[in-house]
Amino acid sequence: MQAAILRSIRSGVVVGSALWLGACAAPPREDAPTVLARASQAMGASQLDTLKYSAEGTGTTFGQAYHADAVWPKITLHSVTRSIDYGTGTMRDEVVMSRAEPLGGGGYPLSGQQRNDQFVSGELAWNQAGTIATAAPRALVDRVHQLWITPHGVLKAAQRGAASVRAGDAGASLVSFELPSRFSATVTIGADGLVRRVDSIVPDPVLGDTPVVTIYDDYRESGGIRFPTRVRQSIAGYGVLDLAVKDVQVNPSLALAVPDAARNVAERVTAEKVAEGVWFLAGGSHNSVLIELQDRLVLVETPLNDARTGAVIGHANTLVPGKPIRVAVNSHQHFDHAGGVRTAVAEGATIVTHADNAAYFEKAFAQPNRILPDAMARSGKKATFRTFTDKLEIGDASRPIELHRIVGGPHSESIVMVYLPKEKLLIEADAFTPPAPNTPPPAVANANNVNLVDNIERLKLTVDRILPLHGRVVPVADLYAVTLRTPPR
């Protein structure tokens, strides 16, 4: 695993730094290896094999804004503990967080704290809740990026790759390198040899090549190395992290084993026929729904990334051979639900989404996708959108399909649900995720669940079953049970 990363680092190509630097400065007297060796000596990177540090501060939930073009929702980071083994390319983040504002996504409760354990090792990424590990392939590129842009990690990565150097301001050196298919970076190394800033570009399934700025300040000596006590980061121009480092452990003993669940990564798609011409496509963390019309197919939801949505499209084509997917419905703009929109564009589908989302997607999709070209970039196709505000009908004489905006909820201002009146089926994302069978009703109803019931009743929809884009198909009575309300007769 790590050997693959190190081979990739060694095969890295030189990236010009004009993207971040503007006008060229005079070249420094030292070449890149000399600058990196000096920085490694000043930082103590050469003697650092493993690292563990703890911090606290603020952050945001990336790609989970309430409004499509708004800043991502703020969170309070009560505790962040990062453990790194640079030799194996393994990292663990133990995060305790809570919401700092009520609107927007992220899957966090509106009150109380939540713990997330996130891992990467070589080419594998996973999450862990207690003893249960779940593969997280969509997070791989981001976590590899975060590991190798740490103050010492970025020096190690640059030393193993083909790096170039330019002169910066006030005696600083600007070292540029690329980890192919993962990220490119320019490291600002001060005249004192300390890593002050990393300007990187990382691919994202929604945003394409995305600029990231990470700033390291207020260095202190700890265990023979120099380490910053403040870390700030912005992504795509939005601040996402501001941490105060409280404790640093140098070369601690770390036990970061890779679980089987992370090793056995494969996109699995299952199909449950819920009505004639309607299939519930599950098998992963995010679901989709395939609907057959007379001359075309409609795919509701293209989640996560090329891998997931590509697998869903491939399975859909086996269910109804020879009939094209001409429409892909996007429930809302949150990145986990929109990460496969580009894949649907490559398939030739028109993207149906709320009017507030289209301009955001158009701007995002105009970004180049050079580092890790996705299906849309490879196809050369351009996105075509069909939008609406409150209601849209997209079916035909054989099967009516209604799209309705979910109004007044805390998750997203531009989220939509899909209703099949003939079959009395409702398709929704994040407004209701069914609990496990026989789970007792909550003491306090979830605001998103209550809002979904309010919208069903406002629109006078007759619903028998709910097809959630997380979880299992359930009768509508299950929704009413968790809202502590009685379903209409």
Beta strands, then each sheet from edge to edge (+ up, - down):
strand 1: 50-60
strand 2: 74-85
strand 3: 90-99
strand 4: 114-121
strand 5: 124-129
strand 6: 132-135
strand 7: 164-167
strand 8: 173-179
strand 9: 183-189
strand 10: 195-204
strand 11: 208-222
strand 12: 225-235
strand 13: 238-250
strand 14: 270-275
strand 15: 278-282
strand 16: 288-292
strand 17: 297-300
strand 18: 325-329
strand 19: 350-354
strand 20: 385-388
strand 21: 391-393
strand 22: 402-405
strand 23: 416-420
strand 24: 425-428
strand 25: 465-468
strand 26: 474-475
sheet 1: 6+ 5- 4+ 3- 2+ 1- 13+ 12- 11+ 10- 9+ 8- 7+
sheet 2: 14+ 15- 16+ 17- 18- 19- 20-
sheet 3: 21+ 22- 23+ 24- 25- 26+
end
